[in-house]
Amino acid sequence: MLMSQALTSQNPKDREVALARFFSPSIYKDIATRGKSSAFSRLAEQCGIFSQGSIGNVADAFEFAFRELKRGNRSEYIYKAVLAQKTVLGVHNLNTATLLSEFRAGSSKADIVVVNGTTTVYEVKSERDKLSRLPSQISDYLNVFGKVNVIVADKHIEYAEKVLPEIVGILSLTKRNQISIIRQGLDNSSNVQSLSIFNSLSLNEASKVLVELGIRVPVVPNTQLYSELAKIFEDLPGKVVHEASVKVLRGSRSQTHLRDFLAELPQSLKVNALTTPVRVRDRSRVLKTLDLPIETAKKWI
């Protein structure tokens, strides 16, 4: 039996894992920098995508994999895609909001953070995820973000309601890939900790926060800058630091430059573009590669 047949008919879990790998940062970066990806072609062969008559070009293959991923045990990527569509690509826009991924907060890394008038974090717990780390992650987030939400698979709702503080919002992703609000999150900006926010920023961003607050940035050697800044932040009110950090992050991590590029990408790859930065000159290579006939991609193996 061919590998594609085995994965499509006998090993649905293996196929789901393979389909999720289509949207890994490494494949996206390969396409951006090299105009091809052998990993993409191997996965397409394994998942039976090359045998689909409806696949005309590389973009079609990504869209097919994306549609398949929306069924059954959805990957984290699907959750992020829906969140991106409903936030910075929907309710808000890139002129007023920024989407950050893997944003550091304490010992955790937040799945999705939307920065607009506040900072709103979304921790994803998909059908494939375990929840053992969720309480500690939420504890970290409550020290940093103005609003804290989890978006979970249906099977995790009961546990989330049981262990999470009332201030934390609980969302679910329906079978139709719509976001359902189980519990509305509350404003957390009065509870954030200045030093925790400081440790989530780059030193350059932290310095800009002080400037925003009218505080002189210490002139010291780079080796001493962290400790000197930490001393200042430790004595500042958390809510004030949070408000200033929102302004700084909207400037330092603005994604307005991605607007035209995103408009030309298929829906399946918009999250990759938002969360995996590539050089400006590589964006045209991404678009050209997506237009390549699927027969060309078969030769990348």
Backbone torsions as a table, in degrees:
resi	resn	phi	psi	omega
1	MET	NA	137.2	178.5
2	LEU	-66.6	152.2	-179.6
3	MET	-59.1	-40.4	-178.7
4	SER	-63.5	-38.5	178.5
5	GLN	-66.9	-39.7	-179.7
6	ALA	-62.5	-43.2	-176.5
7	LEU	-73.5	-34.6	-177.4
8	THR	-79.4	-31.2	-173.9
9	SER	-107.2	-32.2	-172.7
10	GLN	-108.5	-27.3	-174.4
11	ASN	-125.1	71.2	-177.3
12	PRO	-60.7	-33.8	-180.0
13	LYS	-67.5	-41.3	177.3
14	ASP	-63.6	-38.3	-179.6
15	ARG	-67.0	-40.1	178.1
16	GLU	-60.9	-42.1	177.8
17	VAL	-62.8	-43.8	-179.8
18	ALA	-64.4	-41.8	179.2
19	LEU	-63.4	-38.4	179.0
20	ALA	-64.0	-32.4	-178.5
21	ARG	-68.3	-18.6	175.4
22	PHE	-54.7	-31.5	-172.0
23	PHE	-105.0	20.8	176.2
24	SER	-70.0	148.3	177.6
25	PRO	-56.4	-32.8	-177.4
26	SER	-64.6	-41.0	178.6
27	ILE	-68.7	-42.4	178.1
28	TYR	-60.8	-42.0	179.4
29	LYS	-67.8	-37.1	176.0
30	ASP	-58.1	-47.2	-179.6
31	ILE	-63.9	-38.1	-178.8
32	ALA	-70.2	-38.9	-173.7
33	THR	-95.9	-28.3	-174.8
34	ARG	-117.0	-14.7	-178.9
35	GLY	74.1	17.1	177.1
36	LYS	-167.4	166.6	178.6
37	SER	-154.3	114.4	178.4
38	SER	-66.8	-32.1	178.1
39	ALA	-63.9	-40.8	176.9
40	PHE	-56.7	-47.3	-176.1
41	SER	-67.2	-39.8	178.2
42	ARG	-63.1	-42.4	179.4
43	LEU	-66.0	-40.8	179.5
44	ALA	-62.5	-38.6	177.7
45	GLU	-67.5	-46.1	-178.3
46	GLN	-62.6	-37.3	-176.0
47	CYS	-89.2	3.8	178.4
48	GLY	74.4	16.8	-177.3
49	ILE	-72.5	-35.6	179.9
50	PHE	-63.1	-23.2	-178.0
51	SER	-88.6	-2.8	179.8
52	GLN	-77.4	123.4	-177.4
53	GLY	-66.9	-20.6	-176.8
54	SER	-83.5	-5.9	-176.7
55	ILE	-87.4	108.8	-179.2
56	GLY	-98.3	-36.7	-179.0
57	ASN	-139.7	-177.7	-176.4
58	VAL	-63.4	-38.3	178.5
59	ALA	-60.4	-40.3	179.0
60	ASP	-60.6	-37.2	-179.5
61	ALA	-65.3	-43.2	177.0
62	PHE	-62.6	-42.4	-179.7
63	GLU	-64.8	-38.2	177.9
64	PHE	-63.7	-47.4	179.1
65	ALA	-60.5	-38.4	180.0
66	PHE	-63.8	-45.0	179.0
67	ARG	-63.4	-41.3	179.4
68	GLU	-64.1	-37.9	-179.1
69	LEU	-66.6	-24.6	-178.4
70	LYS	-71.7	-11.5	-179.1
71	ARG	-97.9	154.1	173.7
72	GLY	66.9	-135.8	-179.1
73	ASN	-81.3	92.6	-173.2
74	ARG	-71.6	144.6	-180.0
75	SER	-82.5	168.2	177.7
76	GLU	-57.8	-32.9	-177.6
77	TYR	-60.6	-38.4	179.7
78	ILE	-64.7	-42.4	177.8
79	TYR	-59.9	-45.3	-179.5
80	LYS	-64.3	-37.8	-179.7
81	ALA	-64.6	-43.2	179.2
82	VAL	-65.8	-42.3	178.7
83	LEU	-61.7	-44.1	179.6
84	ALA	-61.9	-42.8	-178.9
85	GLN	-65.2	-35.6	-177.1
86	LYS	-84.3	-16.3	-177.2
87	THR	-109.3	-92.0	-172.3
88	VAL	-68.7	-19.7	177.6
89	LEU	-104.4	2.3	-177.5
90	GLY	-129.9	-89.8	-177.4
91	VAL	-58.7	-44.5	177.2
92	HIS	-103.4	-172.1	171.4
93	ASN	-146.6	172.2	-173.5
94	LEU	-69.1	-11.7	174.9
95	ASN	-75.6	-27.1	-174.3
96	THR	-119.0	-7.7	-176.1
97	ALA	-143.6	153.0	177.9
98	THR	-129.2	139.4	177.3
99	LEU	-106.9	124.5	178.7
100	LEU	-115.1	144.5	179.0
101	SER	-125.3	148.3	-179.7
102	GLU	55.6	43.4	-178.5
103	PHE	-82.8	126.1	-174.3
104	ARG	-71.7	133.5	175.3
105	ALA	-146.2	105.6	-175.3
106	GLY	62.5	-129.2	178.3
107	SER	-94.0	10.5	-177.8
108	SER	-114.2	162.6	172.1
109	LYS	-124.4	119.9	-175.8
110	ALA	-74.0	136.7	-179.4
111	ASP	-63.0	-53.6	-178.6
112	ILE	-138.8	131.4	172.5
113	VAL	-126.6	127.9	176.0
114	VAL	-107.1	124.6	180.0
115	VAL	-109.1	113.8	173.4
116	ASN	-134.1	-104.8	174.5
117	GLY	-81.8	-11.4	177.2
118	THR	-147.7	-170.0	172.1
119	THR	-115.3	125.0	-179.5
120	THR	-121.2	121.1	-179.5
121	VAL	-101.7	144.2	175.3
122	TYR	-126.2	114.4	174.9
123	GLU	-95.6	125.5	-175.8
124	VAL	-94.3	130.1	171.5
125	LYS	-129.7	95.1	-175.1
126	SER	-81.4	-179.0	177.6
127	GLU	-57.2	-27.1	-174.9
128	ARG	-89.5	-9.6	-172.3
129	ASP	-90.6	151.2	169.1
130	LYS	-97.9	157.7	-173.2
131	LEU	-110.2	14.8	-175.3
132	SER	-62.2	-32.0	-177.6
133	ARG	-90.7	-6.6	-172.9
134	LEU	-57.4	-48.0	-179.3
135	PRO	-57.4	-42.1	-179.7
136	SER	-70.2	-35.1	177.3
137	GLN	-63.7	-45.9	-179.6
138	ILE	-63.5	-38.0	176.9
139	SER	-59.1	-42.6	176.8
140	ASP	-63.7	-42.9	-175.9
141	TYR	-67.2	-35.7	-179.1
142	LEU	-65.9	-18.2	176.8
143	ASN	-84.4	-11.1	-170.2
144	VAL	-122.7	-39.4	-166.7
145	PHE	-106.4	148.5	-179.3
146	GLY	-69.8	-30.2	175.6
147	LYS	-139.4	140.6	-177.4
148	VAL	-125.3	126.2	178.9
149	ASN	-132.7	151.2	165.0
150	VAL	-117.1	144.6	173.0
151	ILE	-121.4	119.1	-167.4
152	VAL	-126.5	160.2	169.4
153	ALA	-70.5	156.7	-177.7
154	ASP	-53.1	-37.5	-175.2
155	LYS	-68.9	-13.9	-179.0
156	HIS	-99.0	-6.0	-173.1
157	ILE	-60.3	-47.6	-176.5
158	GLU	-59.9	-43.5	179.8
159	TYR	-65.4	-42.8	-179.8
160	ALA	-60.8	-43.4	179.0
161	GLU	-63.8	-31.9	-176.1
162	LYS	-75.6	-39.5	-169.5
163	VAL	-104.0	-16.7	-173.6
164	LEU	-92.6	141.8	177.3
165	PRO	-60.1	153.4	-177.0
166	GLU	-60.0	-24.1	-177.4
167	ILE	-71.8	-17.8	-177.3
168	VAL	-87.2	128.9	177.2
169	GLY	-78.4	145.8	177.9
170	ILE	-122.2	122.5	178.6
171	LEU	-119.7	158.1	173.6
172	SER	-132.4	156.9	176.2
173	LEU	-103.7	114.1	-175.8
174	THR	-71.4	169.4	178.8
175	LYS	-63.1	-21.5	176.4
176	ARG	-92.5	13.2	178.1
177	ASN	60.1	41.8	172.1
178	GLN	-112.5	151.5	179.1
179	ILE	-88.1	125.8	178.3
180	SER	-113.0	131.5	179.9
181	ILE	-87.2	114.4	177.0
182	ILE	-86.0	-42.0	179.2
183	ARG	-148.7	127.0	-178.1
184	GLN	-73.4	131.1	176.8
185	GLY	-74.9	153.6	-179.0
186	LEU	-108.2	162.5	179.3
187	ASP	-64.2	126.7	-177.5
188	ASN	-112.3	4.7	-170.6
189	SER	-63.5	-21.5	178.8
190	SER	-81.4	-8.6	-176.3
191	ASN	-106.0	-6.0	-175.8
192	VAL	-68.9	156.7	-177.7
193	GLN	-111.2	127.8	-175.9
194	SER	-56.5	-45.4	-176.4
195	LEU	-67.8	-33.4	177.2
196	SER	-66.5	-42.2	176.9
197	ILE	-62.9	-45.4	178.7
198	PHE	-53.3	-44.4	-178.1
199	ASN	-72.5	-10.2	176.1
200	SER	-91.1	-11.8	-176.5
201	LEU	-100.5	159.5	168.0
202	SER	-73.8	162.4	179.6
203	LEU	-63.7	-34.2	177.3
204	ASN	-65.3	-42.2	178.0
205	GLU	-66.5	-40.2	178.9
206	ALA	-62.1	-39.5	178.0
207	SER	-64.1	-39.4	179.1
208	LYS	-66.7	-32.7	176.2
209	VAL	-62.4	-43.2	178.3
210	LEU	-62.8	-42.5	177.3
211	VAL	-60.0	-42.3	178.6
212	GLU	-59.3	-32.8	-178.8
213	LEU	-90.9	2.1	179.0
214	GLY	75.8	24.9	-179.4
215	ILE	-107.0	134.6	-178.3
216	ARG	-68.9	133.0	177.0
217	VAL	-79.0	128.6	-178.4
218	PRO	-61.3	136.2	177.3
219	VAL	-95.7	96.1	-177.7
220	VAL	-139.6	163.4	174.9
221	PRO	-57.1	151.2	-178.3
222	ASN	-54.8	-32.8	-179.0
223	THR	-67.4	-18.7	-179.0
224	GLN	-106.1	-7.2	-172.2
225	LEU	-62.5	-43.2	-178.2
226	TYR	-57.6	-51.0	-175.8
227	SER	-66.1	-35.7	179.3
228	GLU	-69.4	-41.3	177.6
229	LEU	-65.6	-41.4	-179.4
230	ALA	-59.2	-39.7	178.9
231	LYS	-61.1	-40.5	-179.4
232	ILE	-69.2	-47.0	-177.4
233	PHE	-63.3	-34.2	-176.8
234	GLU	-59.5	-27.7	-177.3
235	ASP	-97.0	2.2	-177.2
236	LEU	-95.3	146.7	176.7
237	PRO	-63.8	135.4	-177.3
238	GLY	-58.3	-44.9	-176.4
239	LYS	-63.6	-37.7	179.0
240	VAL	-66.3	-43.8	178.4
241	VAL	-63.9	-40.3	179.3
242	HIS	-61.3	-46.0	-179.9
243	GLU	-60.1	-42.7	179.4
244	ALA	-68.9	-37.3	-179.1
245	SER	-67.1	-32.5	176.5
246	VAL	-60.7	-45.7	179.3
247	LYS	-63.0	-42.6	-178.7
248	VAL	-66.5	-46.1	-178.2
249	LEU	-64.3	-37.4	178.7
250	ARG	-62.6	-29.2	177.1
251	GLY	-86.4	-47.7	-174.4
252	SER	-71.4	-27.4	-177.2
253	ARG	-121.6	28.0	178.6
254	SER	-57.1	143.5	179.0
255	GLN	-117.0	19.1	-179.5
256	THR	-60.1	-28.3	-179.0
257	HIS	-67.6	-13.2	-179.5
258	LEU	-91.1	-6.0	-170.4
259	ARG	-56.1	-52.0	-177.5
260	ASP	-67.5	-39.0	179.0
261	PHE	-62.3	-45.9	179.6
262	LEU	-60.3	-36.6	-178.4
263	ALA	-62.9	-25.4	-177.6
264	GLU	-95.5	-9.4	-178.4
265	LEU	-85.3	150.1	171.5
266	PRO	-66.6	156.3	-177.9
267	GLN	-53.6	-35.5	-174.8
268	SER	-64.7	-23.1	-173.7
269	LEU	-110.4	4.1	-177.7
270	LYS	-64.9	-38.2	179.1
271	VAL	-65.6	-39.4	175.8
272	ASN	-56.8	-43.5	-178.7
273	ALA	-65.2	-34.7	-179.0
274	LEU	-77.3	-30.3	-171.9
275	THR	-109.8	-11.9	179.6
276	THR	-125.3	89.7	-175.5
277	PRO	-63.6	138.9	171.6
278	VAL	-128.1	161.3	-179.0
279	ARG	-64.1	150.9	-179.2
280	VAL	-55.4	-43.5	-177.0
281	ARG	-69.1	-15.9	179.4
282	ASP	-87.6	-13.2	-178.0
283	ARG	-64.4	-39.1	179.7
284	SER	-65.7	-32.4	177.5
285	ARG	-66.6	-38.0	176.5
286	VAL	-58.2	-49.7	-176.6
287	LEU	-64.7	-40.2	178.9
288	LYS	-65.4	-40.0	-179.3
289	THR	-66.5	-39.1	179.0
290	LEU	-63.3	-26.5	179.4
291	ASP	-83.7	-9.5	-177.7
292	LEU	-65.2	142.6	176.9
293	PRO	-59.4	147.2	-178.8
294	ILE	-63.8	-25.7	176.7
295	GLU	-61.9	-33.4	177.4
296	THR	-67.4	-42.1	-178.8
297	ALA	-64.4	-29.3	179.2
298	LYS	-62.0	-25.7	-177.2
299	LYS	-85.1	-2.6	-179.1
300	TRP	-76.7	-16.7	-177.7
301	ILE	-64.0	NA	NA
